[in-house]
Amino acid sequence: MVEIKQSKSVDKVKKGDKIKVDGKECEVDAHYVLIDHGTTKEMAIEFFDKKTDKDYQIRYFSDQVQDTLEFYELQGEIMYVKKECSKVEW
């Protein structure tokens, strides 16, 4: 399970905010609904590392952030690949 440290509620994270994954600080580019399942929403936060020019994404379900958070790295132009991480902060 991923350790999550929040300075504010996840639904308040927006473009320009800082997010850290395993100590690497990145900048949020977008926060949006991937799929609305009615009783819950599958959400995505897209962010990038200015130093390496790499793009990342966190996905989670709005009603179960702690249990469903997953971390992805953009490979190529359009494919996100799931990666392991131990700590996420915003």
Secondary structure, 3 states (H helix, E strand, C coil): CCEEECCCCHHHCCCCCEEEECCEEEEEEEEEEEEECCCCEEEEEEEEECCCCEEEEEEEECCCHHHHCEEEEEECCCEEEEECCCEEEC
